[in-house]
Amino acid sequence: MLNSQDWRNDTAGLSAGQFAIVGADPNAEEVMRPHITYLQDAWRRLKQNKLSMFGLVLLCILTVMVIIGPIISPYDYESVDPVIKNQPPSAEHWFGTDSLGRDYFARVWQGGRVSIIIGLSGAAISAVAGCIYGGFAAYFGGRVDTIMMRIVEILNSVPYLLVVILLSLVLDSKGIGTLLLAMTLTGWCSIARLVRAQMLQIRSSDYVLAAKLLGVSPLKIVVQHLIPNTFSVIIVAVTFRIPSYIFGEAFLSYVGLGVQAPQTSWGALCSQAQVGLVFHPYLMFLPAGAIAMTMLAFTLLGDGLRDALDPRMRR
């Protein structure tokens, strides 16, 4: 039997190179994927959606033209010249002129400012009101939730066209403020229901219960904990609401209940162009095409954001 000294002598002739590690990956601790945040990963997935990127590029182009269009035009959108009325598109007037001799290029992009401002402002107001209302309904629950949701259902059943007519008569105004007030008076209801449904799923989370035990007020819990955790759903909902507000404004302006002269919008331009549609169709196609492209851009972008912000689709 070999003692410890004999064993050392027996193995002394072996070198370390004669031993090899079998079954272990030398790169096991190497980071194969760089660390990225949630928003960076959402942007990466959004860039992979070609339709959404097309919508984003189209939206950027429309936004730039709405901003600089009336500026680069050599004519003011309110300037009237009966001598050049109803001229087709030319090198001098890129989109032609209308029945009063006003430059149509300047009027189309000036009208786009009003339409997009109403769309963005209406969606933002609806999002804020809907988030707060739906957050409190989900936080308190029970009878409070039932009463608040019944109020939402009642408001949601009122046609906004009737609201616009009533507000126009009561306030004796048909300006942008009245139109925006009428559209947002009931427009927040759908976002409130969506936010409530999402917050009902997370109100029993540990961090919410911990905040309650620490004595945090319900307002801070809703604003600081519940709403931020439904932010992705809110962004997608707002993106889809913007086209509906733009189309709603266009419809109301088309029937004469929207923006009034001297202001203009894409809907007002379509309403004015319907008289000479047979003889001057470009007067209708240009603002109508701008409305269609804007709604398409927001819809494609919203569809891509819905997929990009969904953590369940992360690879």
C-alpha positions in Angstrom: 0.0 0.0 0.0 1.4 3.4 -1.0 1.9 6.0 1.6 1.5 9.8 1.0 5.2 10.2 0.1 5.1 7.3 -2.4 2.0 8.8 -4.0 3.7 12.2 -4.5 6.6 10.5 -6.1 4.4 8.5 -8.4 2.5 11.6 -9.7 5.4 14.0 -9.7 6.2 13.1 -13.3 2.8 14.3 -14.7 2.4 17.9 -16.0 -0.6 20.1 -16.0 -0.9 20.0 -19.8 -1.8 16.3 -19.6 -5.1 17.2 -17.9 -8.1 18.8 -19.8 -11.5 20.1 -18.6 -14.2 18.1 -20.3 -17.8 19.2 -20.6 -17.4 22.8 -19.6 -17.9 25.9 -21.9 -15.0 28.4 -21.4 -17.4 31.2 -22.6 -20.2 30.3 -20.2 -19.9 33.6 -18.3 -19.7 35.7 -21.4 -22.6 38.1 -22.0 -24.1 37.1 -25.3 -26.6 39.9 -25.5 -26.0 43.5 -24.3 -28.2 44.9 -21.6 -30.9 47.2 -22.9 -33.8 49.0 -21.2 -37.5 48.4 -21.8 -37.8 51.4 -24.1 -34.7 50.5 -26.0 -36.1 47.0 -26.6 -39.5 48.5 -27.6 -37.7 50.8 -30.1 -35.7 47.8 -31.5 -38.9 45.8 -32.1 -40.7 48.9 -33.6 -37.9 49.3 -36.1 -38.4 45.7 -37.2 -42.0 46.5 -38.2 -41.7 48.0 -41.7 -45.3 49.2 -41.9 -45.0 51.0 -38.6 -41.8 52.7 -39.7 -43.5 53.7 -42.9 -46.3 55.2 -40.8 -43.8 57.0 -38.6 -41.9 58.4 -41.6 -45.1 59.5 -43.3 -46.3 61.2 -40.1 -42.9 63.0 -39.8 -43.2 64.3 -43.3 -46.8 65.5 -42.8 -45.8 67.2 -39.5 -42.9 69.0 -41.1 -45.1 70.2 -44.0 -47.8 71.3 -41.6 -45.2 73.4 -39.8 -43.2 74.9 -42.7 -45.9 74.7 -45.5 -47.5 78.1 -44.8 -44.1 79.6 -44.2 -42.5 78.5 -47.5 -45.5 79.5 -49.5 -45.1 83.0 -51.0 -48.8 83.7 -50.5 -50.8 84.1 -47.3 -53.6 81.6 -46.8 -56.2 84.4 -46.2 -55.2 86.6 -49.2 -58.0 86.9 -51.8 -57.4 87.6 -55.5 -60.6 87.1 -57.6 -58.5 87.4 -60.8 -56.8 84.1 -60.2 -59.7 82.1 -58.8 -60.1 78.4 -59.6 -56.7 78.0 -61.2 -55.3 74.5 -61.5 -51.9 73.5 -59.9 -49.0 75.3 -61.6 -45.5 76.5 -60.9 -46.8 79.7 -59.4 -49.5 78.1 -57.3 -48.4 74.6 -56.4 -51.8 73.3 -55.4 -53.8 75.8 -57.5 -56.3 78.3 -56.1 -59.8 78.1 -54.7 -63.0 79.9 -55.7 -61.9 83.1 -54.0 -58.4 83.1 -55.5 -56.6 82.0 -52.4 -53.4 79.9 -52.6 -54.5 76.4 -51.9 -51.0 75.1 -50.9 -50.9 77.5 -48.0 -54.5 76.8 -47.0 -54.1 73.0 -47.0 -51.1 73.1 -44.7 -52.7 75.8 -42.5 -55.8 73.6 -42.2 -53.5 70.7 -41.3 -52.2 72.7 -38.3 -55.8 73.1 -36.9 -56.7 69.4 -37.6 -53.5 68.0 -36.0 -53.7 70.3 -33.0 -57.3 69.3 -32.3 -56.3 65.6 -32.7 -53.3 65.8 -30.4 -55.0 68.1 -27.8 -58.2 66.0 -27.8 -56.3 62.8 -27.3 -54.1 64.3 -24.5 -57.1 65.7 -22.6 -59.0 62.4 -23.0 -56.0 60.4 -21.8 -55.5 62.5 -18.7 -59.1 62.5 -17.7 -59.6 58.8 -18.5 -56.5 57.8 -16.6 -57.5 59.6 -13.4 -61.1 58.6 -13.5 -60.4 54.9 -14.4 -57.6 54.8 -11.9 -59.8 55.9 -9.0 -62.6 53.5 -10.1 -60.3 50.6 -10.1 -58.5 51.6 -6.8 -61.7 51.9 -4.7 -63.7 49.2 -6.4 -67.0 47.9 -5.0 -69.9 50.3 -5.0 -67.8 53.3 -6.0 -66.5 51.4 -9.1 -70.1 50.4 -10.0 -71.4 54.0 -9.8 -68.5 55.5 -11.7 -68.8 53.0 -14.5 -72.5 53.5 -14.8 -71.8 57.2 -15.3 -69.3 56.4 -18.0 -71.8 54.2 -19.8 -74.4 57.0 -19.7 -71.9 59.6 -21.1 -70.7 57.1 -23.7 -74.2 56.7 -25.0 -74.6 60.4 -25.8 -73.8 61.2 -29.5 -71.0 63.8 -29.7 -72.8 65.4 -32.6 -75.7 66.3 -30.2 -73.2 67.6 -27.7 -71.6 69.8 -30.3 -74.9 71.3 -31.3 -76.0 71.9 -27.7 -72.7 73.5 -26.8 -72.7 75.7 -29.9 -76.2 77.0 -28.9 -75.4 77.4 -25.3 -71.9 79.1 -25.7 -73.0 80.8 -29.0 -69.7 79.8 -30.5 -68.3 77.4 -33.2 -64.6 78.0 -32.6 -61.8 75.5 -31.9 -62.3 75.7 -28.2 -66.0 74.8 -28.4 -65.3 71.9 -30.8 -62.5 70.6 -28.6 -64.7 70.8 -25.5 -67.6 69.0 -27.2 -65.4 66.2 -28.5 -63.5 65.6 -25.2 -66.6 65.9 -23.0 -67.4 62.2 -23.7 -64.3 61.1 -25.6 -62.4 60.1 -22.4 -64.9 57.4 -21.5 -63.3 54.7 -23.7 -59.8 55.3 -22.2 -61.3 55.3 -18.7 -62.8 51.9 -19.2 -59.5 50.6 -20.7 -57.4 52.0 -17.9 -59.8 50.6 -15.3 -59.6 47.1 -16.7 -55.8 47.2 -16.7 -55.6 48.6 -13.2 -57.9 46.0 -11.7 -55.3 43.5 -12.6 -52.4 45.2 -10.7 -54.2 46.9 -7.8 -53.6 43.8 -5.6 -49.8 43.8 -6.4 -47.3 43.8 -3.5 -46.0 47.3 -4.1 -49.6 48.7 -4.1 -50.4 46.9 -0.8 -47.1 48.2 0.6 -47.9 51.8 -0.3 -51.3 51.4 1.4 -49.7 50.1 4.6 -47.3 53.0 4.6 -50.2 55.4 4.5 -49.7 56.8 1.0 -52.8 58.7 -0.2 -55.0 57.2 -2.9 -54.1 60.0 -5.3 -50.4 59.3 -5.1 -51.0 55.5 -5.4 -53.0 56.0 -8.6 -50.6 58.6 -10.1 -47.3 57.2 -9.0 -47.9 53.4 -9.1 -51.0 52.4 -11.1 -50.9 54.8 -14.0 -47.2 54.3 -14.8 -47.7 50.5 -15.0 -50.4 50.9 -17.6 -48.4 53.5 -19.5 -47.8 51.2 -22.6 -51.6 50.6 -22.9 -52.3 54.3 -22.6 -49.8 55.2 -25.3 -51.3 52.8 -27.7 -54.9 53.9 -26.9 -53.9 57.6 -27.4 -52.2 56.8 -30.7 -55.4 55.2 -32.0 -57.6 58.1 -30.6 -55.8 60.8 -32.5 -57.1 59.7 -35.9 -60.6 59.5 -34.5 -60.4 63.1 -33.3 -59.0 64.3 -36.6 -61.8 62.5 -38.5 -64.4 63.8 -36.0 -63.2 67.4 -36.5 -63.2 66.9 -40.3 -66.8 65.5 -40.2 -68.1 68.4 -38.0 -66.4 71.0 -40.1 -67.8 69.3 -43.3 -71.3 69.7 -42.0 -70.7 73.3 -40.8 -70.4 72.7 -37.1 -66.6 72.9 -36.9 -64.0 75.5 -37.6 -65.4 78.7 -39.0 -63.8 81.4 -41.3 -61.3 82.9 -41.3 -59.8 79.8 -39.7 -59.7 76.6 -41.8 -59.1 72.9 -41.4 -59.0 69.9 -43.7 -62.7 69.2 -43.0 -63.6 72.8 -43.8 -61.7 72.7 -47.0 -63.5 69.5 -48.1 -66.8 71.2 -47.2 -66.0 74.2 -49.4 -64.7 72.1 -52.3 -67.9 70.0 -52.6 -69.6 72.7 -54.6 -67.2 72.6 -57.5 -66.2 68.9 -57.2 -67.1 68.1 -60.8 -65.1 71.0 -62.3 -62.3 71.3 -59.7 -61.8 67.9 -58.1 -58.3 68.7 -56.9 -59.8 71.0 -54.3 -61.4 68.0 -52.7 -58.7 65.4 -53.2 -55.9 67.3 -51.6 -57.4 67.9 -48.1 -59.2 64.5 -48.2 -55.9 62.8 -49.1 -54.1 64.6 -46.3 -56.8 63.4 -43.9 -56.4 59.8 -45.2 -52.6 59.8 -45.0 -52.6 61.2 -41.5 -55.1 58.6 -40.2 -53.2 55.8 -42.0 -49.9 57.0 -40.5 -51.3 57.1 -36.9 -53.0 53.7 -37.4 -49.9 52.0 -38.6 -47.8 53.5 -35.9 -50.3 52.6 -33.2 -50.4 49.0 -34.4 -46.6 48.8 -34.3 -46.5 50.4 -30.8 -49.1 47.8 -29.6 -46.7 45.0 -30.5 -43.5 46.7 -29.5 -44.7 47.7 -26.0 -46.2 44.3 -25.2 -43.7 42.5 -23.0 -45.2 39.1 -23.9 -43.9 39.5 -27.4 -40.4 40.1 -26.3 -37.8 37.7 -27.7 
